[in-house]
Amino acid sequence: MRFLFLSMIIAAAAASALSLSNVCTDSNVQSSLAPITINGITIDSNSVVATPVYNYTASDSDNYPGASGLSFCNVTLSYSHNGISDNVLLWYWLPAQSQFENRFLATGGGGYNINSGSSGLAGGIIYGAVTGLTDGGFGGFDVSLEEVILKANGTLNYEALFAFGYKAIHEMTEIGTALTKNYYNTSKTYTYYQGCSEGGREGWSQVQRHGDQYDGAVIGAPAFRQAFQQVNHLFSGVVEATLDYAPSPCELEKINNDTIAACDSLDGKVDGVVSRTDLCKLHYNVTASVGKNYSCAASTGFGGSTPAASGIVTAEAAAVANAILAGLHDSKGRQVYVSYQSSADFEDAQTTYNTTSGQYYATASGLGAAYIQQFLYELNATTMSIDGITYDTLRGWMLEGMQKFADTLQTVWPDLETFHAHGGKVLHYHGESDPSIPTSSSVIYQDAVRRTMYPGLGFNESFAQLDDWYRLFLIPGAAHCAPNAEQPNGPFPQQTLKTVIDWVEKGVNPKVLNGTVLQGEEYGRHEDICSFPLRPSWHGENSTVQCVYDQVSLDTWFPDLNSIPLPVYADP
């Protein structure tokens, strides 16, 4: 009997392999593409390259668990827009027939990259989804928008900008879903999206503009309203220049470590994780670090070499940290934009050491500098000095970009009626200690959607309706789209796509999100993550998390951005 069972397994594997080798051919993919007609697009059938891949192993990732024994058809092809001399590359992984689960997954990128390469493709194939990505027409899958945003004549490349803004992923999804139906000879597929950071913004671009195309979306820490987000990267350096104090990275690290230690227990449990940054904002001030010793070994990082440092935390360093945490305000004292939560690294405030003078000095963040130079000023430069830049300068740049990129990079349209009417579900998550994209930016956007979609209902009543199809989860201790090395015991939602699949296909509404500790001594421990606006609370070290309503702490998430004459989030 055992021999018979083993023989059946081998036969099934052989049949699957034979099936894949039969269908994963250039000619079969070409025939699956042939019926596809999309206005203004010509698919180049001669560009198709189809290669069978057998027994692939997807390594464990922050965004999905590892899996082995995967077989799929690796397909690349290109298309062009009629009347334009362009060439857009597409890359799809199509599961073997026996592993296909009637799903298609669109994926996004990060930074100024429109895709995440093979790591993004692997995230869908483990769930039986045809998974796709695009190069946006930039000239290769590893070419970023930053490299093509300017034409040879020094003007903005609007074709690339609109492709990056929303068009390229929409077209990749249109072609990909049609290819999926033809390749597998099926009329029904579920279409999903998954992405974080820039990939999160790209996800919202699809949900907002093409809501009836998607059944579910996983959107993490979205880099939307880029006119504010990218300029905001410069804010920390301008604070240091304005206050005329450039602290060493070690001094800021000490301030942040003290913050984590002091605010750890505010959620009711001491575990090295700040689960309630809102309570930290209410009850802790970084001036508590003044006078304490700090010491760090020499290091080499992205910004260059940093010598060993030691000293006592100064009042000037605390003033810099407090100003950063307060967010950008203009010269009239009005708030322009939000900042990072207490316990997030001071990533944008990292200073550079001058070996000649032996001093640290404030520098401009690379992302912020590239945005100002290339996108706003249309100059072929990616660095800049922050000398002479004021808080009002930053505000002006934000307003300029808000107008210039309203229809491409802002991506804050709050009316999601088309997506909701289609039955779509969106799982939106954001690390509570994100040092790159302010966590509150996600909170404020969800609230704009709530008030737009349910204008006649109160706060609790409208959230009860919104929770049926749009949930936001703030991940305790998490950094930007990943677990946080400084808060290693924090849970991270590794299976968000599976959660959305179960929500869409089985009706399982995730009232809490399953998180897993992915590092450190507590690796593998599971912990529930609360759905906003409920906040986590424990009553003793061995208790389970309670998701509670706390109005006082909730109020900290909704600042009055009264310096901007128009709503930052397109509020009604």
N, C-alpha and C positions, 0 to 999 in steps of 0.2 A: 504493500500500500504506500509506504514511504517513497519507494522508487517511482511508483506511478504518479504521486503528487509532484515529485521533483521533475519528472518528465513533462508534466502539464505546465509547470512554471517555465521550463526551458522552451517548450513549444510556444507558449504565449509570448515570451520575450522575443523569440525568433519571428513570430508573426508580426509583432509590433515593429521590429526592426525592418522587416521586409516591407511593411506598409509605409514606413517613413521613407525608405529608399525609393519606393515607387512614386510617392507623391511629392517628395522634396527634390524637384528637378526644375531647372530653368523653364522648361517648356510648360510644365503644369502650373507654375506660379504665373507665367505669362498668360496662360489661358484663363486663370482666375482673375487677372487684372483686366483682361480685354473688355468685359462688359461694363466696366466702371466709367461713368461719364460725370465729370465735375466741371461746371462752367468755368472757362478761362484757364483750365489746366490740361496739359498734355503729358501723359505718362510715357516714359521712354521704355518700351518693352525690351529693347536690346540691352538696357542697363542691368537687367535682373541677374542676380547671382544667388543661387540657392544651394546651400550646403548642409547635408544632414550632420547632426551632432548627437552622439550617443553617450548615455551614462554620465551626463554632466553633473558635477557637484557644485551647488551654490553654497558658498561659505556663509557662516553665521554673520549677520549684520545687525546694526542697531535698528534697522527698519524691517527686518524679516528674519525668521529663523532659518538656519541652514537646511538644505535638503539634498539628497543624492538620487541617482538613478533616473535623472531627467534626460529625456531625449526630445529634440526639437529640430525644426528646419530654420536655419539661420539665413535670413533673406535681406539683401540690400538692393535698392533700386533708386531711380531718380525721376524727377518730373520737372517741368518748366511751366512758367506762366506765359500764355499766349501774348505775343507782342513785346515780350521782355527777354533780353538775352541773359537768363539766369538758369541756374541748375540747383535744385534742392534734393538733397540726399535723405533717404529714409532707411531705417534699420528696424527689422521686425524679427522676433523669435516666435515661431509658431509651434506649439507643443505637438508631440506625436499624437496621432488620432486617439490612442487609448488614454492619453493624459489630458486631452482637451476637455474643459469644463464649460464650454459655451460662454467664454468671457473674453473681453478685450480690455487691455490696460494701456492708457496713455501716460507717459512719464515726462517730467520736466528736469530742469537743471539747477544750477546754483551760481551765485555771483553774476558774472555776465555770460555764463555758459547756458545754452538752451537745452542741454541734455546732461545726463549723468553717466553716459556710457553703458558698458555692459552690466555694471552694478545695478542700474535701474531696471534693465531688462530682466535680470535674474529675479527681482522682486515680484514679478508677475508670473513668470513661468512656473514657480513653485505652487501657484494656485490655479494652474491649468488655464491661464489666460494668454492669448496672443498679446505680446507686449511690444510697444513701438516707441521710437524716438526719432527726432529730426535734427538736421544740422542747420535748419533755418535758411539754407541757401548761402551760408557764410563761407563755404569752400572746404568743408571737412568737418567731421564729427567733433574734432578737438579744437576747432576755431571758435573763439568767443566773439560776442558782439563788439567788445572793446576794440578788437582788431580790424573791424570792418565798418565801424559807425561813421567814419569820415571817408568821403570820396577823395579821389586823387586831386580834385580841385579845391579841397578844403571845406566843402559844405557837407551838411548832415546827410547820411545815407538813409532816406526815409523808407525805402523798400526794406532795408534790413531792420529798421526801427519797428515798423509795423509787423514784420514777420516775428520779431522777438516779442512784441507787445501781446499778440494773440493769434495772428494769422497762421503761422507755421504749424503750431500744435493742433489747431483746428483742422487744417488740411491733412496733416498726418493721421488724425483720428478718422476723418471722413474716408480717406483711402484705406486705412487699416481695418475699419469695421466692415467695409464692403469686401475687401480682400478676404477677411475672416469668413464671412458668410459664403462666399463663392468657393473658397479652398476646402471648407468642411461641409459644403452643401447643406447649410442650415439657415433657417429663416429667423431664428431667435438667438441673440447674444446680449449679454449684459455688458454695458460699457462703463468702465471706471477710470478714475484719474488718481495718480499718487505723486506727490512732490513736496519738497520742503525748501524754505528760504526763497530764492528766486523761483524754484519749482512750485512753492506755495502760491506766489503771486500769479504764476502762469496758470495754476489750477483755478484761482478765482477768475482769471480772464476768461476761462472756458465756461465756468458755471454762470457768470454774469452775462456773457454774450451768447452762449450756445447751450442754455440750460436743458433743452429737450434732447440733447445729444448724449447726456450722461445720466446713468442710473445712480452712481455713487462717486464720492470724491473724498480722498484723504489729503488734507491740506495742513502742512506744518509750518509754523513760524513764517508766515508769508511776508515777503519784502515788497508789499504794495505801498501806495502813495510814495513813490520813489523820490519825488521832489523834496519830500521831508526826510525820508529814510536815509538817502545818500548824503545829503547835506548834514544831517544829524551826526554822521560819523566824524565830522570836523569839530563838532561842538566841544568835546572834551579837551582837545588841544587848544582851542580858543579860550576856554576857561583858564587853562594853565598860563597862557600868554597874558590874558587880561589881569589875572591875579599876581602875575610876575613870580610864579613859583612852579618849577618843574620837578616834581618828586621823582625819586628813583622808582622803578617798578617794584622793588622790594618794599618800599614804604607803603605803596598802595596795596600791595599784597597783604601786608600786616593789617591794614585797616579792614580789608575785606575778610580776612580770616577771623578777626575779632568780631566782625558783624555776624558771620556765620555762627560762631560760638555763642554769641549773646542771644541770637534770635532762634536758635535751634529749638529751644524748649517752649517757645510761644504757641506751638501747635499742640502741646500736651505730651510730647514724646521727645526724649533726647536720643537722637540717632545720627547726628552730624548732617542733617538735612533741614534746610529752611523751607518748610511747606507753606508757611504763611508770611510771605514777604509784605503783605498788606499790614499785618500786625507789627512787623519789624519797622515799617515806615512810621507807624503811629507811636511806637514805644522805644525806639532806639535812635541814638544820635552818634555819628562816627567820632565826635569829639571825645568819646570815652577812650579812644586809642591814644590821645595826646599824652606824651610822656612815657609811653611804653617802648621797650627795646625791640628792634627788629634786626634780623641778620639773614643774609642770603649768600650762597656760593656763587661764583662766577658762572655765567651761562652763555650759550650761543643760540639765538633764535632767528625768527623771520626778520626782525629789525636789525640784526647784527649782534656783535658781542657785547655782553654786559659784564662789567667787573663785579667781583664780590662787593657786597654792600652791607653796612651795619650802621646803626645809629638809634636815635630816639624819634618817634613820630612827633612831628611838629604841628603847631596850630595851623600853619600855612597849608600843610598837606590835608588836614581835616577840612579846611575851608574849601580847597579844591574839590575834594570828594563830595562835600555837601552841595556845592554849586552844581556839580554834574548830576547828582541824584535828583535835584530839584527840577531839572529840565531847562530848556532854553526859554529865557524871558527877554523881552526887548528893553530898550532904554527907558520905557515908560512903566516897566514893572509888569507888563502883561505877558501871560504865558503863550509861547509860540508853539511848542511841541513837547512831547513826553520824553522821558529818559528811561534808563534801565532800572530794574527793581533792586532794592537793597539785597546784597549777597551775590549779585552778578559781578564778574570780573570787570575791572576798569580797562577793558581791552583797547578802547579808543583813546585812552589817556596814556598809553605807553610812550615814555619819553626815550630819547636817544642819547647815548653817552658820547661826549666829545673827548677823545683821548688827549687832545692838545691842552684844552682848558681844564680837564678833569671835572667838568660839570655836565649835568643833564640839561637837555633843552626840549621844548615842545615841538612836535612835528605834526604834519597833516596826515590823516589817515589815507591810505592808498585808494580805497574805494571812493571816499569823498572827493579826493583830489582829481581822480580820473573823471568822475561825474561832472565836476565844475569845468574842467579844462576841455574835455571832449564833447560832452552833451550840451552844456550851456553855452560855452564860449566857442565851441567848434574849432578847437586848437589841437594840433597833433602833439599833445603832452599829457603825461599821467602823474606828474608831481607838481607841487606848488608850495610856496611859503605861506605861513599863516600870519606873518608880520602885517600889522595894520588891520587885520580882519576883526570886526566887532560883532556883537550879538545881533545888531541891526543888519549887518552885512549878511549874516546867515539867514535872517528872516527874509531879506530881499531876494536871495537866491531861491529860497523855498517858494516864494510867491511866483517868481519868474518860471521856475520849473513846473509849478502847478498849472500855469497857463499853457506852457509849451508842450507838455506831455499829458494833458488831461485825457486824451483819447488813446494813449498807448501805455504809459508806465504807471499812471496813478492807480487804476484798477480798484476803485472803491465804490462802484455803483451798488447801492444797497437794496434795490428792488430785484428780488430773486423769484418773482412770481412764475416765470416760465419754468425754471428748474423745479420749483415746488409743485406746480401743476402737473409736471411730468412724473412726479413721484420720486424725485431725486432725494438722496440722503447725503449729508456732508458731515464728516468728522474733522473738526478743526482742532489742532493742538498747538501748544506753545510752551517751551521751557520757561519755568518761572524765574530762573536765574540766567536767562539768555543775555549775553554781553554784546550781541551784534544787532538784534532787532528788538526794540522795547516790547516786553510782554503785553503792556497795556494797549499797544496798537491793535492787537487782536481783539481785546476786550471791547474797545471803543467801536471797532467795525461791527462786531456781532450786535452790539447795542443799536447801531444805526440800522441794521437789518431788522431787528426786533421792532423798532419804532416805525419803520417804513411798512413792514408787512402787517403789523397789528396796531394801527394808530388809535383805535378806539378802546384798547384794552389797557389795564393797569400793568405794572411791572410783573407781578407774579402770574397773572392770567395770561399775559402775552408770552412769557417764558414757557408756560405749560403748553401753549400751541407750538412755539418754536422748537421745543425739545422733541417734537414728533419727527422732525426732519433735519434739524441743524443743531449739533451739540459742540460746545467748546470745552476743551479740557486743558487746564494749566498743570504742567507736569512738575511736581515738587523737586526742586534742586537741579533740574535739567538745564543744560547749557543750550547752545544753538544747534537745534536739530540732532542732538546727541546727549548721552549721559555726561555728567560733570565730574571730572577727576577730583575736584575739590570737595564734592559732596557725593562720594562713591556709593553710599547706601540708598541713594534716591532711585525710585523705580522709573523705568522707561517703557513706553508702549511699543513693544517690538512687533506686535501683530495687528496693527491698525487696519491694514487692508482686509485681513480676514474678518475683523470686526464689522467693517462696512459691508463686506460680502454677505455676512449673516444678517445684517440689518436689512439689506435690499432683498435678498433671496429667501430669507426665512422669517423676516419680521421681528428679529431680536433687537429691540431698541437698547443701546448701551447706556443704561442709567449710570453705570460706573464703567471706567475703562481699565482693562487688565494691564497692570504694569509689572515689569520684571527687573530685578536688580541685575545689571549686566557686567558688573565689575566688583572687585574687592572681596572682602571676607564673606559678605552676604549674597554672593553671586547665586542667582537662580531663585531667590525669594520673590514671591508674588505679593503684590499689594494693589488694592483698588485705588483708582484715581477718580476724584469727584468731578462731576459735570458742573461747570460754572452756570449760575452764580453761587451754587453751594460750595462751601469751603471745608477743607479737611480739619478734623479735630480728634484728638485721642484723650482718653481718660485713664492714664496709667501706661507704663511701659509695655505691658503685654496685651493691651486692649486692641480691638479692631477699630479701623477708622470710621468716624461718623461724619457724614456730609451735612453741614449745618448752614443755616442762613444767618448772616452777621451783617446787618445794615451799616454799622459804623465802618467796618473794614471794607465793605463794598464801595462805599463812597470814595475811598482813596483811588479807585480805578478810573474815575470819571472826572478828570480835571476840566476846568473852563479854559479852553484855548481861545481866549478873548483877544489875542493879538491879530488873529487872522480874520479878514473881513468876510470871507466866505467859509462855509463849513468844510473842514478838512476831509470829512467822510461823506460828503454829499447827503447830509441829513435832510429830512423833509422840513 
